[in-house]
Amino acid sequence: MWAIVNNSSVVEIVRRPKAITLNGVQHPASIFKLWSSEDLKAINIYEYKEINPEINTELFERTSENIIVNNDSGIVEVVYENTKKSLEDFVVVNTDGNEITIPGLKTIWLQRIKEKQNMLLSKTDWVFIRKADTGQEVPQDIQLYRNEVRLTANMIEDQINTASTFEQFALLFNTPVDSNGVPTGNPPMYNWPIEV
């Protein structure tokens, strides 16, 4: 990626080569591939780098970005600062002086797990309605699936509740891998049974 710079300020970020006009001169997209860094710098096109661009929005929030324009090297760096979200609920006072409880990660995810469980179970509720209406038995695979959904929800909730640090909680989003780094399953937070 590149940055078009004017007076030490970034005017535009160029994420992929494109034709551009600078100072009344039209340049084809090929300059980004064919010209040297020095040639691009001479017309105020700098190399562009992002530091810490990836963010897991489930766990972090982006709190700031710092743009550093280095005119000597012809490099623009954007350094992103990410902050951990709060694990526990916390209270803030609004402009009216009222206290408001802001849910932390644990509260948010316990609610999401309950919602996921309810959504998965609701897909097979019709079988129990049919049993009540007609007396037809519930297929064993559906009953086993529903039991597994409840058990999984309870296990995930227990893992959430026992996480006492942000780092422990964050492990619930890690995909398990074998000794070769090959995934062996789903992250604990998403390890639901296969739907029937």
Secondary structure in CASP SS format (residue, H / E / C, confidence):
PFRMAT SS
TARGET T0000
AUTHOR 0000-0000-0000
METHOD secondary structure of the structure
MODEL  1
M C 1.00
W E 1.00
A E 1.00
I E 1.00
V E 1.00
N E 1.00
N C 1.00
S C 1.00
S E 1.00
V E 1.00
V E 1.00
E E 1.00
I E 1.00
V E 1.00
R C 1.00
R C 1.00
P C 1.00
K C 1.00
A C 1.00
I E 1.00
T E 1.00
L E 1.00
N C 1.00
G C 1.00
V E 1.00
Q E 1.00
H E 1.00
P C 1.00
A C 1.00
S C 1.00
I H 1.00
F H 1.00
K H 1.00
L H 1.00
W C 1.00
S C 1.00
S H 1.00
E H 1.00
D H 1.00
L H 1.00
K H 1.00
A H 1.00
I C 1.00
N C 1.00
I E 1.00
Y E 1.00
E E 1.00
Y E 1.00
K E 1.00
E E 1.00
I E 1.00
N C 1.00
P C 1.00
E C 1.00
I C 1.00
N C 1.00
T C 1.00
E C 1.00
L C 1.00
F E 1.00
E E 1.00
R E 1.00
T E 1.00
S E 1.00
E E 1.00
N E 1.00
I E 1.00
I E 1.00
V E 1.00
N E 1.00
N C 1.00
D C 1.00
S C 1.00
G C 1.00
I E 1.00
V E 1.00
E E 1.00
V E 1.00
V E 1.00
Y E 1.00
E E 1.00
N E 1.00
T E 1.00
K E 1.00
K C 1.00
S C 1.00
L C 1.00
E C 1.00
D C 1.00
F E 1.00
V E 1.00
V E 1.00
V E 1.00
N C 1.00
T C 1.00
D C 1.00
G C 1.00
N C 1.00
E E 1.00
I E 1.00
T E 1.00
I E 1.00
P C 1.00
G C 1.00
L H 1.00
K H 1.00
T H 1.00
I H 1.00
W H 1.00
L H 1.00
Q H 1.00
R H 1.00
I H 1.00
K H 1.00
E H 1.00
K H 1.00
Q H 1.00
N H 1.00
M H 1.00
L H 1.00
L H 1.00
S H 1.00
K C 1.00
T C 1.00
D H 1.00
W H 1.00
V H 1.00
F H 1.00
I H 1.00
R H 1.00
K H 1.00
A H 1.00
D H 1.00
T H 1.00
G C 1.00
Q C 1.00
E C 1.00
V C 1.00
P C 1.00
Q H 1.00
D H 1.00
I H 1.00
Q H 1.00
L H 1.00
Y H 1.00
R H 1.00
N H 1.00
E H 1.00
V H 1.00
R H 1.00
L H 1.00
T H 1.00
A H 1.00
N H 1.00
M H 1.00
I H 1.00
E H 1.00
D H 1.00
Q H 1.00
I H 1.00
N H 1.00
T H 1.00
A C 1.00
S C 1.00
T C 1.00
F H 1.00
E H 1.00
Q H 1.00
F H 1.00
A H 1.00
L H 1.00
L H 1.00
F H 1.00
N C 1.00
T C 1.00
P C 1.00
V E 1.00
D C 1.00
S C 1.00
N C 1.00
G C 1.00
V C 1.00
P E 1.00
T C 1.00
G C 1.00
N C 1.00
P C 1.00
P H 1.00
M H 1.00
Y H 1.00
N C 1.00
W C 1.00
P C 1.00
I C 1.00
E C 1.00
V C 1.00
END
